[in-house]
């Protein structure tokens, strides 16, 4: 299982394959539940379609502080994220969705997205509203390991395996070319491990600064 931190590192490194490696590893039932909880927390509706929890893209666009859907649409296109159109729904489900999400206009083209879009948008969006979502995602990762039950080196019985994962994450972070992003990633690794790395100010431990 992979973590939200690995997703963040993949995004920083512009590693599309790495992004999908994390997204594709998330358990479907876990994904549905955390998307439902996020909807309740931020005040947007979700529903299930073919066993997948989805949200109305215009609703999420507003949650992320966008003036229209283009931001999330371009994100989905860039990372080949799944989208669902209302026209694919059966008649009964379509009718319920129109009422639940208050859909107007050309309803057959109304577009829905999955947890993957919400999660990735939380990592890459730069609006003020997105900052609150990013904090929510990172706090949830730290407290519940929401992105598929990843490592906890202080409690994991397989300590050698855990140490290997930590080293791998640090190696990925150190390969980030931009110093500011590299420091940001290393600090988040230390935070994920509850300060177990005992980092000095910034990332001096890894840069060799005194």
Secondary structure by P-SEA (a helix, b strand, c coil): cccaaaaaaaaaaccaaaaaaaaaaccaaaaaaaaaaaaaaabbbbbbcccbbbbcaaaaaaaaccccaaaaaaaaaaabbbbbbcccccaaaaaaaaaaaccccccccbbbbcaaaaaaaaaccccaaaaaaaaaaaaaaaaccccccccccccccaaaaaaaaaaaaaaaaaacccaaaaaaaaaaaaaaaccccccccccccccccc
